[in-house]
Amino acid sequence: MKERTIAEAAIEVLKDSKEPMTAAEITQAILEKGLYQFNTKDQVGMVRRALRVGVRVISEKMPLNLNFLKKLVMASFP
């Protein structure tokens, strides 16, 4: 199985969430679910950056509904 990126792990967390989440909440969920192993002390910063960069790339690969887009924006700009 291909190792997922931080952005892919965040997307997975957000898909399962019923509410918008902050980058810190997404990071915590990623760690709890074992979706990604970070090699940095600033894990939340990495998630925030990955979301900002990944939104464009991921949106080209899959359609985003407005509710999901709101979750991404909330996470990127707490």
C-alpha positions, 0 to 999 in steps of 0.5 A: 500500500502506498504511504499517504501524504499529510494532505491525504491523511488530513482529507481522510480525517475531514471526510470522517468529521461532522464539523469543521476542524482546526489544524491542531484537531486534524493533527491530533486525529491523524496521530490517533488514527496512525495515518501519518508519522511526522518527522518534525516538532511542528506537526500542526504547522506541517498540517497547516502548510500541507492543507494550503498547498494540497487544496489546489492539487487535491481539488483538481483530482476530486470534486469538493462539495461546499461543506468539505471546502468549508472544513478545509478553509477552517483548518487552514486559517484558524 
